[in-house]
Amino acid sequence: MAEKVEICVVCAWRATCQKKFSVSGKDMRCPDFVKDVTVKDKTEKEEKKEEGKG
């Protein structure tokens, strides 16, 4: 099962964020994080297709 990633590059606030990339560590979560809905998640089918390449 895929883990949900909360990183600055997929945050809806990334263009105006003052904390950009300052939150670090595995257990740290930005309190302002909101996933940008325009950033599409890969489907399982796409992921398996990429794994087959190499």
PDBQT receptor file of N, H, CA, C and O in Angstrom, charges set to zero:
ATOM      1  N   MET A   1       0.837  -1.180   0.000  1.00  0.00    +0.000 N 
ATOM      2  CA  MET A   1       0.000   0.000   0.000  1.00  0.00    +0.000 C 
ATOM      3  C   MET A   1       0.883   1.246   0.000  1.00  0.00    +0.000 C 
ATOM      4  O   MET A   1       1.859   1.311   0.747  1.00  0.00    +0.000 OA
ATOM      5  N   ALA A   2       0.559   2.206  -0.808  1.00  0.00    +0.000 N 
ATOM      6  H   ALA A   2      -0.234   2.153  -1.415  1.00  0.00    +0.000 HD
ATOM      7  CA  ALA A   2       1.374   3.404  -0.933  1.00  0.00    +0.000 C 
ATOM      8  C   ALA A   2       1.192   4.326   0.273  1.00  0.00    +0.000 C 
ATOM      9  O   ALA A   2       0.084   4.504   0.780  1.00  0.00    +0.000 OA
ATOM     10  N   GLU A   3       2.297   4.900   0.713  1.00  0.00    +0.000 N 
ATOM     11  H   GLU A   3       3.197   4.756   0.301  1.00  0.00    +0.000 HD
ATOM     12  CA  GLU A   3       2.271   5.839   1.833  1.00  0.00    +0.000 C 
ATOM     13  C   GLU A   3       1.943   7.224   1.288  1.00  0.00    +0.000 C 
ATOM     14  O   GLU A   3       2.458   7.623   0.243  1.00  0.00    +0.000 OA
ATOM     15  N   LYS A   4       1.084   7.957   1.996  1.00  0.00    +0.000 N 
ATOM     16  H   LYS A   4       0.665   7.633   2.845  1.00  0.00    +0.000 HD
ATOM     17  CA  LYS A   4       0.755   9.308   1.564  1.00  0.00    +0.000 C 
ATOM     18  C   LYS A   4       1.937  10.220   1.860  1.00  0.00    +0.000 C 
ATOM     19  O   LYS A   4       2.443  10.257   2.982  1.00  0.00    +0.000 OA
ATOM     20  N   VAL A   5       2.362  10.942   0.859  1.00  0.00    +0.000 N 
ATOM     21  H   VAL A   5       1.951  10.912  -0.052  1.00  0.00    +0.000 HD
ATOM     22  CA  VAL A   5       3.518  11.798   0.998  1.00  0.00    +0.000 C 
ATOM     23  C   VAL A   5       3.064  13.240   1.213  1.00  0.00    +0.000 C 
ATOM     24  O   VAL A   5       2.270  13.775   0.439  1.00  0.00    +0.000 OA
ATOM     25  N   GLU A   6       3.578  13.857   2.268  1.00  0.00    +0.000 N 
ATOM     26  H   GLU A   6       4.223  13.423   2.897  1.00  0.00    +0.000 HD
ATOM     27  CA  GLU A   6       3.280  15.253   2.547  1.00  0.00    +0.000 C 
ATOM     28  C   GLU A   6       4.581  16.037   2.432  1.00  0.00    +0.000 C 
ATOM     29  O   GLU A   6       5.293  16.231   3.417  1.00  0.00    +0.000 OA
ATOM     30  N   ILE A   7       4.877  16.480   1.228  1.00  0.00    +0.000 N 
ATOM     31  H   ILE A   7       4.299  16.322   0.428  1.00  0.00    +0.000 HD
ATOM     32  CA  ILE A   7       6.101  17.236   0.998  1.00  0.00    +0.000 C 
ATOM     33  C   ILE A   7       5.762  18.547   0.304  1.00  0.00    +0.000 C 
ATOM     34  O   ILE A   7       4.708  18.681  -0.317  1.00  0.00    +0.000 OA
ATOM     35  N   CYS A   8       6.652  19.493   0.415  1.00  0.00    +0.000 N 
ATOM     36  H   CYS A   8       7.509  19.385   0.919  1.00  0.00    +0.000 HD
ATOM     37  CA  CYS A   8       6.415  20.837  -0.104  1.00  0.00    +0.000 C 
ATOM     38  C   CYS A   8       6.066  20.879  -1.589  1.00  0.00    +0.000 C 
ATOM     39  O   CYS A   8       5.251  21.701  -2.010  1.00  0.00    +0.000 OA
ATOM     40  N   VAL A   9       6.666  20.013  -2.374  1.00  0.00    +0.000 N 
ATOM     41  H   VAL A   9       7.327  19.346  -2.032  1.00  0.00    +0.000 HD
ATOM     42  CA  VAL A   9       6.459  20.074  -3.820  1.00  0.00    +0.000 C 
ATOM     43  C   VAL A   9       5.059  19.704  -4.264  1.00  0.00    +0.000 C 
ATOM     44  O   VAL A   9       4.685  19.984  -5.403  1.00  0.00    +0.000 OA
ATOM     45  N   VAL A  10       4.259  19.072  -3.381  1.00  0.00    +0.000 N 
ATOM     46  H   VAL A  10       4.563  18.844  -2.455  1.00  0.00    +0.000 HD
ATOM     47  CA  VAL A  10       2.879  18.748  -3.738  1.00  0.00    +0.000 C 
ATOM     48  C   VAL A  10       1.867  19.520  -2.890  1.00  0.00    +0.000 C 
ATOM     49  O   VAL A  10       0.683  19.186  -2.868  1.00  0.00    +0.000 OA
ATOM     50  N   CYS A  11       2.343  20.548  -2.196  1.00  0.00    +0.000 N 
ATOM     51  H   CYS A  11       3.305  20.819  -2.214  1.00  0.00    +0.000 HD
ATOM     52  CA  CYS A  11       1.475  21.346  -1.328  1.00  0.00    +0.000 C 
ATOM     53  C   CYS A  11       0.810  22.472  -2.118  1.00  0.00    +0.000 C 
ATOM     54  O   CYS A  11       1.436  23.099  -2.973  1.00  0.00    +0.000 OA
ATOM     55  N   ALA A  12      -0.453  22.715  -1.821  1.00  0.00    +0.000 N 
ATOM     56  H   ALA A  12      -0.961  22.206  -1.127  1.00  0.00    +0.000 HD
ATOM     57  CA  ALA A  12      -1.194  23.779  -2.496  1.00  0.00    +0.000 C 
ATOM     58  C   ALA A  12      -0.646  25.162  -2.156  1.00  0.00    +0.000 C 
ATOM     59  O   ALA A  12      -0.841  26.108  -2.919  1.00  0.00    +0.000 OA
ATOM     60  N   TRP A  13       0.038  25.286  -1.019  1.00  0.00    +0.000 N 
ATOM     61  H   TRP A  13       0.197  24.517  -0.400  1.00  0.00    +0.000 HD
ATOM     62  CA  TRP A  13       0.559  26.589  -0.576  1.00  0.00    +0.000 C 
ATOM     63  C   TRP A  13       2.002  26.838  -1.015  1.00  0.00    +0.000 C 
ATOM     64  O   TRP A  13       2.587  27.847  -0.621  1.00  0.00    +0.000 OA
ATOM     65  N   ARG A  14       2.592  25.952  -1.815  1.00  0.00    +0.000 N 
ATOM     66  H   ARG A  14       2.117  25.132  -2.135  1.00  0.00    +0.000 HD
ATOM     67  CA  ARG A  14       4.030  26.042  -2.118  1.00  0.00    +0.000 C 
ATOM     68  C   ARG A  14       4.462  27.367  -2.746  1.00  0.00    +0.000 C 
ATOM     69  O   ARG A  14       5.604  27.785  -2.555  1.00  0.00    +0.000 OA
ATOM     70  N   ALA A  15       3.594  28.028  -3.478  1.00  0.00    +0.000 N 
ATOM     71  H   ALA A  15       2.666  27.689  -3.633  1.00  0.00    +0.000 HD
ATOM     72  CA  ALA A  15       3.980  29.280  -4.136  1.00  0.00    +0.000 C 
ATOM     73  C   ALA A  15       4.122  30.447  -3.157  1.00  0.00    +0.000 C 
ATOM     74  O   ALA A  15       4.911  31.364  -3.384  1.00  0.00    +0.000 OA
ATOM     75  N   THR A  16       3.362  30.405  -2.082  1.00  0.00    +0.000 N 
ATOM     76  H   THR A  16       2.721  29.660  -1.897  1.00  0.00    +0.000 HD
ATOM     77  CA  THR A  16       3.382  31.525  -1.130  1.00  0.00    +0.000 C 
ATOM     78  C   THR A  16       3.885  31.140   0.255  1.00  0.00    +0.000 C 
ATOM     79  O   THR A  16       3.845  31.961   1.171  1.00  0.00    +0.000 OA
ATOM     80  N   CYS A  17       4.353  29.922   0.424  1.00  0.00    +0.000 N 
ATOM     81  H   CYS A  17       4.386  29.255  -0.321  1.00  0.00    +0.000 HD
ATOM     82  CA  CYS A  17       4.766  29.420   1.731  1.00  0.00    +0.000 C 
ATOM     83  C   CYS A  17       6.041  30.102   2.227  1.00  0.00    +0.000 C 
ATOM     84  O   CYS A  17       7.003  30.283   1.481  1.00  0.00    +0.000 OA
ATOM     85  N   GLN A  18       6.018  30.474   3.507  1.00  0.00    +0.000 N 
ATOM     86  H   GLN A  18       5.236  30.327   4.113  1.00  0.00    +0.000 HD
ATOM     87  CA  GLN A  18       7.205  31.061   4.134  1.00  0.00    +0.000 C 
ATOM     88  C   GLN A  18       8.054  30.004   4.850  1.00  0.00    +0.000 C 
ATOM     89  O   GLN A  18       9.188  30.278   5.241  1.00  0.00    +0.000 OA
ATOM     90  N   LYS A  19       7.505  28.805   5.018  1.00  0.00    +0.000 N 
ATOM     91  H   LYS A  19       6.584  28.582   4.700  1.00  0.00    +0.000 HD
ATOM     92  CA  LYS A  19       8.198  27.714   5.712  1.00  0.00    +0.000 C 
ATOM     93  C   LYS A  19       8.775  26.697   4.740  1.00  0.00    +0.000 C 
ATOM     94  O   LYS A  19       9.273  25.651   5.156  1.00  0.00    +0.000 OA
ATOM     95  N   LYS A  20       8.712  26.993   3.465  1.00  0.00    +0.000 N 
ATOM     96  H   LYS A  20       8.307  27.842   3.127  1.00  0.00    +0.000 HD
ATOM     97  CA  LYS A  20       9.059  26.027   2.421  1.00  0.00    +0.000 C 
ATOM     98  C   LYS A  20      10.350  25.272   2.721  1.00  0.00    +0.000 C 
ATOM     99  O   LYS A  20      11.407  25.869   2.929  1.00  0.00    +0.000 OA
ATOM    100  N   PHE A  21      10.239  23.959   2.737  1.00  0.00    +0.000 N 
ATOM    101  H   PHE A  21       9.380  23.475   2.568  1.00  0.00    +0.000 HD
ATOM    102  CA  PHE A  21      11.344  23.031   2.931  1.00  0.00    +0.000 C 
ATOM    103  C   PHE A  21      12.023  23.163   4.294  1.00  0.00    +0.000 C 
ATOM    104  O   PHE A  21      13.101  22.602   4.494  1.00  0.00    +0.000 OA
ATOM    105  N   SER A  22      11.418  23.893   5.237  1.00  0.00    +0.000 N 
ATOM    106  H   SER A  22      10.543  24.349   5.074  1.00  0.00    +0.000 HD
ATOM    107  CA  SER A  22      12.033  24.023   6.552  1.00  0.00    +0.000 C 
ATOM    108  C   SER A  22      11.584  22.932   7.514  1.00  0.00    +0.000 C 
ATOM    109  O   SER A  22      12.192  22.751   8.568  1.00  0.00    +0.000 OA
ATOM    110  N   VAL A  23      10.525  22.201   7.166  1.00  0.00    +0.000 N 
ATOM    111  H   VAL A  23      10.031  22.348   6.309  1.00  0.00    +0.000 HD
ATOM    112  CA  VAL A  23      10.056  21.095   7.988  1.00  0.00    +0.000 C 
ATOM    113  C   VAL A  23      10.788  19.850   7.531  1.00  0.00    +0.000 C 
ATOM    114  O   VAL A  23      10.732  19.484   6.357  1.00  0.00    +0.000 OA
ATOM    115  N   SER A  24      11.482  19.195   8.465  1.00  0.00    +0.000 N 
ATOM    116  H   SER A  24      11.527  19.493   9.418  1.00  0.00    +0.000 HD
ATOM    117  CA  SER A  24      12.237  18.009   8.074  1.00  0.00    +0.000 C 
ATOM    118  C   SER A  24      12.047  16.904   9.099  1.00  0.00    +0.000 C 
ATOM    119  O   SER A  24      11.526  17.129  10.192  1.00  0.00    +0.000 OA
ATOM    120  N   GLY A  25      12.467  15.743   8.739  1.00  0.00    +0.000 N 
ATOM    121  H   GLY A  25      12.890  15.560   7.851  1.00  0.00    +0.000 HD
ATOM    122  CA  GLY A  25      12.346  14.593   9.622  1.00  0.00    +0.000 C 
ATOM    123  C   GLY A  25      11.171  13.733   9.229  1.00  0.00    +0.000 C 
ATOM    124  O   GLY A  25      10.182  14.220   8.682  1.00  0.00    +0.000 OA
ATOM    125  N   LYS A  26      11.287  12.453   9.510  1.00  0.00    +0.000 N 
ATOM    126  H   LYS A  26      12.090  12.057   9.955  1.00  0.00    +0.000 HD
ATOM    127  CA  LYS A  26      10.278  11.489   9.104  1.00  0.00    +0.000 C 
ATOM    128  C   LYS A  26       8.929  11.740   9.769  1.00  0.00    +0.000 C 
ATOM    129  O   LYS A  26       7.886  11.597   9.130  1.00  0.00    +0.000 OA
ATOM    130  N   ASP A  27       8.940  12.112  11.038  1.00  0.00    +0.000 N 
ATOM    131  H   ASP A  27       9.787  12.229  11.558  1.00  0.00    +0.000 HD
ATOM    132  CA  ASP A  27       7.699  12.281  11.787  1.00  0.00    +0.000 C 
ATOM    133  C   ASP A  27       7.170  13.705  11.796  1.00  0.00    +0.000 C 
ATOM    134  O   ASP A  27       6.114  13.962  12.376  1.00  0.00    +0.000 OA
ATOM    135  N   MET A  28       7.870  14.626  11.175  1.00  0.00    +0.000 N 
ATOM    136  H   MET A  28       8.727  14.417  10.704  1.00  0.00    +0.000 HD
ATOM    137  CA  MET A  28       7.445  16.024  11.173  1.00  0.00    +0.000 C 
ATOM    138  C   MET A  28       6.395  16.246  10.094  1.00  0.00    +0.000 C 
ATOM    139  O   MET A  28       6.528  15.750   8.975  1.00  0.00    +0.000 OA
ATOM    140  N   ARG A  29       5.376  16.976  10.428  1.00  0.00    +0.000 N 
ATOM    141  H   ARG A  29       5.267  17.379  11.337  1.00  0.00    +0.000 HD
ATOM    142  CA  ARG A  29       4.319  17.318   9.481  1.00  0.00    +0.000 C 
ATOM    143  C   ARG A  29       4.102  18.814   9.545  1.00  0.00    +0.000 C 
ATOM    144  O   ARG A  29       4.025  19.387  10.632  1.00  0.00    +0.000 OA
ATOM    145  N   CYS A  30       4.005  19.442   8.408  1.00  0.00    +0.000 N 
ATOM    146  H   CYS A  30       4.068  18.976   7.525  1.00  0.00    +0.000 HD
ATOM    147  CA  CYS A  30       3.718  20.871   8.353  1.00  0.00    +0.000 C 
ATOM    148  C   CYS A  30       2.247  21.069   8.716  1.00  0.00    +0.000 C 
ATOM    149  O   CYS A  30       1.383  20.429   8.117  1.00  0.00    +0.000 OA
ATOM    150  N   PRO A  31       1.945  21.925   9.667  1.00  0.00    +0.000 N 
ATOM    151  CA  PRO A  31       0.547  22.137  10.066  1.00  0.00    +0.000 C 
ATOM    152  C   PRO A  31      -0.287  22.810   8.982  1.00  0.00    +0.000 C 
ATOM    153  O   PRO A  31      -1.517  22.763   9.031  1.00  0.00    +0.000 OA
ATOM    154  N   ASP A  32       0.362  23.432   8.012  1.00  0.00    +0.000 N 
ATOM    155  H   ASP A  32       1.360  23.470   7.973  1.00  0.00    +0.000 HD
ATOM    156  CA  ASP A  32      -0.345  24.128   6.941  1.00  0.00    +0.000 C 
ATOM    157  C   ASP A  32      -0.485  23.303   5.668  1.00  0.00    +0.000 C 
ATOM    158  O   ASP A  32      -1.057  23.778   4.687  1.00  0.00    +0.000 OA
ATOM    159  N   PHE A  33       0.029  22.072   5.669  1.00  0.00    +0.000 N 
ATOM    160  H   PHE A  33       0.494  21.687   6.467  1.00  0.00    +0.000 HD
ATOM    161  CA  PHE A  33       0.029  21.267   4.449  1.00  0.00    +0.000 C 
ATOM    162  C   PHE A  33      -1.380  20.961   3.958  1.00  0.00    +0.000 C 
ATOM    163  O   PHE A  33      -2.243  20.510   4.712  1.00  0.00    +0.000 OA
ATOM    164  N   VAL A  34      -1.585  21.220   2.675  1.00  0.00    +0.000 N 
ATOM    165  H   VAL A  34      -0.884  21.586   2.062  1.00  0.00    +0.000 HD
ATOM    166  CA  VAL A  34      -2.811  20.838   1.977  1.00  0.00    +0.000 C 
ATOM    167  C   VAL A  34      -2.362  20.346   0.607  1.00  0.00    +0.000 C 
ATOM    168  O   VAL A  34      -1.691  21.074  -0.125  1.00  0.00    +0.000 OA
ATOM    169  N   LYS A  35      -2.727  19.112   0.254  1.00  0.00    +0.000 N 
ATOM    170  H   LYS A  35      -3.272  18.520   0.849  1.00  0.00    +0.000 HD
ATOM    171  CA  LYS A  35      -2.290  18.567  -1.036  1.00  0.00    +0.000 C 
ATOM    172  C   LYS A  35      -2.943  19.322  -2.181  1.00  0.00    +0.000 C 
ATOM    173  O   LYS A  35      -4.150  19.565  -2.178  1.00  0.00    +0.000 OA
ATOM    174  N   ASP A  36      -2.134  19.684  -3.151  1.00  0.00    +0.000 N 
ATOM    175  H   ASP A  36      -1.154  19.486  -3.154  1.00  0.00    +0.000 HD
ATOM    176  CA  ASP A  36      -2.613  20.354  -4.354  1.00  0.00    +0.000 C 
ATOM    177  C   ASP A  36      -3.379  19.337  -5.195  1.00  0.00    +0.000 C 
ATOM    178  O   ASP A  36      -2.810  18.337  -5.632  1.00  0.00    +0.000 OA
ATOM    179  N   VAL A  37      -4.646  19.585  -5.419  1.00  0.00    +0.000 N 
ATOM    180  H   VAL A  37      -5.108  20.398  -5.065  1.00  0.00    +0.000 HD
ATOM    181  CA  VAL A  37      -5.477  18.630  -6.160  1.00  0.00    +0.000 C 
ATOM    182  C   VAL A  37      -5.111  18.550  -7.638  1.00  0.00    +0.000 C 
ATOM    183  O   VAL A  37      -5.520  17.611  -8.320  1.00  0.00    +0.000 OA
ATOM    184  N   THR A  38      -4.350  19.513  -8.144  1.00  0.00    +0.000 N 
ATOM    185  H   THR A  38      -4.018  20.277  -7.591  1.00  0.00    +0.000 HD
ATOM    186  CA  THR A  38      -3.937  19.460  -9.543  1.00  0.00    +0.000 C 
ATOM    187  C   THR A  38      -2.752  18.519  -9.756  1.00  0.00    +0.000 C 
ATOM    188  O   THR A  38      -2.429  18.180 -10.895  1.00  0.00    +0.000 OA
ATOM    189  N   VAL A  39      -2.100  18.092  -8.665  1.00  0.00    +0.000 N 
ATOM    190  H   VAL A  39      -2.363  18.366  -7.740  1.00  0.00    +0.000 HD
ATOM    191  CA  VAL A  39      -1.001  17.138  -8.752  1.00  0.00    +0.000 C 
ATOM    192  C   VAL A  39      -1.615  15.751  -8.668  1.00  0.00    +0.000 C 
ATOM    193  O   VAL A  39      -2.181  15.375  -7.641  1.00  0.00    +0.000 OA
ATOM    194  N   LYS A  40      -1.504  14.996  -9.744  1.00  0.00    +0.000 N 
ATOM    195  H   LYS A  40      -1.045  15.302 -10.579  1.00  0.00    +0.000 HD
ATOM    196  CA  LYS A  40      -2.132  13.681  -9.840  1.00  0.00    +0.000 C 
ATOM    197  C   LYS A  40      -1.257  12.611  -9.197  1.00  0.00    +0.000 C 
ATOM    198  O   LYS A  40      -0.033  12.642  -9.322  1.00  0.00    +0.000 OA
ATOM    199  N   ASP A  41      -1.894  11.663  -8.508  1.00  0.00    +0.000 N 
ATOM    200  H   ASP A  41      -2.889  11.638  -8.406  1.00  0.00    +0.000 HD
ATOM    201  CA  ASP A  41      -1.202  10.494  -7.987  1.00  0.00    +0.000 C 
ATOM    202  C   ASP A  41      -1.102   9.472  -9.107  1.00  0.00    +0.000 C 
ATOM    203  O   ASP A  41      -1.983   9.384  -9.963  1.00  0.00    +0.000 OA
ATOM    204  N   LYS A  42      -0.021   8.700  -9.093  1.00  0.00    +0.000 N 
ATOM    205  H   LYS A  42       0.694   8.771  -8.398  1.00  0.00    +0.000 HD
ATOM    206  CA  LYS A  42       0.104   7.624 -10.074  1.00  0.00    +0.000 C 
ATOM    207  C   LYS A  42      -0.856   6.513  -9.692  1.00  0.00    +0.000 C 
ATOM    208  O   LYS A  42      -1.058   6.226  -8.512  1.00  0.00    +0.000 OA
ATOM    209  N   THR A  43      -1.432   5.904 -10.684  1.00  0.00    +0.000 N 
ATOM    210  H   THR A  43      -1.267   6.137 -11.642  1.00  0.00    +0.000 HD
ATOM    211  CA  THR A  43      -2.281   4.748 -10.426  1.00  0.00    +0.000 C 
ATOM    212  C   THR A  43      -1.394   3.525 -10.275  1.00  0.00    +0.000 C 
ATOM    213  O   THR A  43      -0.235   3.542 -10.689  1.00  0.00    +0.000 OA
ATOM    214  N   GLU A  44      -1.924   2.474  -9.691  1.00  0.00    +0.000 N 
ATOM    215  H   GLU A  44      -2.866   2.460  -9.354  1.00  0.00    +0.000 HD
ATOM    216  CA  GLU A  44      -1.156   1.237  -9.533  1.00  0.00    +0.000 C 
ATOM    217  C   GLU A  44      -0.719   0.699 -10.885  1.00  0.00    +0.000 C 
ATOM    218  O   GLU A  44       0.374   0.148 -11.017  1.00  0.00    +0.000 OA
ATOM    219  N   LYS A  45      -1.575   0.859 -11.890  1.00  0.00    +0.000 N 
ATOM    220  H   LYS A  45      -2.463   1.307 -11.783  1.00  0.00    +0.000 HD
ATOM    221  CA  LYS A  45      -1.257   0.379 -13.231  1.00  0.00    +0.000 C 
ATOM    222  C   LYS A  45      -0.032   1.111 -13.788  1.00  0.00    +0.000 C 
ATOM    223  O   LYS A  45       0.845   0.484 -14.384  1.00  0.00    +0.000 OA
ATOM    224  N   GLU A  46       0.033   2.434 -13.598  1.00  0.00    +0.000 N 
ATOM    225  H   GLU A  46      -0.679   2.943 -13.115  1.00  0.00    +0.000 HD
ATOM    226  CA  GLU A  46       1.183   3.211 -14.076  1.00  0.00    +0.000 C 
ATOM    227  C   GLU A  46       2.454   2.821 -13.337  1.00  0.00    +0.000 C 
ATOM    228  O   GLU A  46       3.519   2.725 -13.945  1.00  0.00    +0.000 OA
ATOM    229  N   GLU A  47       2.352   2.594 -12.019  1.00  0.00    +0.000 N 
ATOM    230  H   GLU A  47       1.486   2.672 -11.525  1.00  0.00    +0.000 HD
ATOM    231  CA  GLU A  47       3.511   2.218 -11.222  1.00  0.00    +0.000 C 
ATOM    232  C   GLU A  47       4.069   0.868 -11.663  1.00  0.00    +0.000 C 
ATOM    233  O   GLU A  47       5.285   0.710 -11.778  1.00  0.00    +0.000 OA
ATOM    234  N   LYS A  48       3.201  -0.100 -11.910  1.00  0.00    +0.000 N 
ATOM    235  H   LYS A  48       2.214   0.028 -11.817  1.00  0.00    +0.000 HD
ATOM    236  CA  LYS A  48       3.653  -1.423 -12.361  1.00  0.00    +0.000 C 
ATOM    237  C   LYS A  48       4.285  -1.343 -13.737  1.00  0.00    +0.000 C 
ATOM    238  O   LYS A  48       5.241  -2.063 -14.025  1.00  0.00    +0.000 OA
ATOM    239  N   LYS A  49       3.760  -0.473 -14.592  1.00  0.00    +0.000 N 
ATOM    240  H   LYS A  49       2.983   0.112 -14.359  1.00  0.00    +0.000 HD
ATOM    241  CA  LYS A  49       4.313  -0.301 -15.931  1.00  0.00    +0.000 C 
ATOM    242  C   LYS A  49       5.739   0.240 -15.845  1.00  0.00    +0.000 C 
ATOM    243  O   LYS A  49       6.620  -0.207 -16.579  1.00  0.00    +0.000 OA
ATOM    244  N   GLU A  50       5.971   1.224 -14.931  1.00  0.00    +0.000 N 
ATOM    245  H   GLU A  50       5.255   1.588 -14.335  1.00  0.00    +0.000 HD
ATOM    246  CA  GLU A  50       7.308   1.796 -14.759  1.00  0.00    +0.000 C 
ATOM    247  C   GLU A  50       8.276   0.787 -14.165  1.00  0.00    +0.000 C 
ATOM    248  O   GLU A  50       9.455   0.774 -14.519  1.00  0.00    +0.000 OA
ATOM    249  N   GLU A  51       7.781  -0.073 -13.249  1.00  0.00    +0.000 N 
ATOM    250  H   GLU A  51       6.823  -0.062 -12.961  1.00  0.00    +0.000 HD
ATOM    251  CA  GLU A  51       8.640  -1.087 -12.639  1.00  0.00    +0.000 C 
ATOM    252  C   GLU A  51       9.132  -2.075 -13.676  1.00  0.00    +0.000 C 
ATOM    253  O   GLU A  51      10.233  -2.611 -13.551  1.00  0.00    +0.000 OA
ATOM    254  N   GLY A  52       8.331  -2.323 -14.697  1.00  0.00    +0.000 N 
ATOM    255  H   GLY A  52       7.436  -1.889 -14.799  1.00  0.00    +0.000 HD
ATOM    256  CA  GLY A  52       8.697  -3.261 -15.758  1.00  0.00    +0.000 C 
ATOM    257  C   GLY A  52       9.806  -2.733 -16.642  1.00  0.00    +0.000 C 
ATOM    258  O   GLY A  52      10.524  -3.508 -17.274  1.00  0.00    +0.000 OA
ATOM    259  N   LYS A  53       9.954  -1.405 -16.694  1.00  0.00    +0.000 N 
ATOM    260  H   LYS A  53       9.371  -0.775 -16.181  1.00  0.00    +0.000 HD
ATOM    261  CA  LYS A  53      11.022  -0.799 -17.498  1.00  0.00    +0.000 C 
ATOM    262  C   LYS A  53      12.320  -0.918 -16.723  1.00  0.00    +0.000 C 
ATOM    263  O   LYS A  53      12.310  -1.002 -15.495  1.00  0.00    +0.000 OA
ATOM    264  N   GLY A  54      13.444  -0.925 -17.440  1.00  0.00    +0.000 N 
ATOM    265  H   GLY A  54      13.452  -0.857 -18.438  1.00  0.00    +0.000 HD
ATOM    266  CA  GLY A  54      14.672  -0.915 -16.685  1.00  0.00    +0.000 C 
ATOM    267  C   GLY A  54      15.754  -1.458 -17.424  1.00  0.00    +0.000 C 
ATOM    268  O   GLY A  54      16.875  -1.522 -16.920  1.00  0.00    +0.000 OA
TER     269      GLY A  54
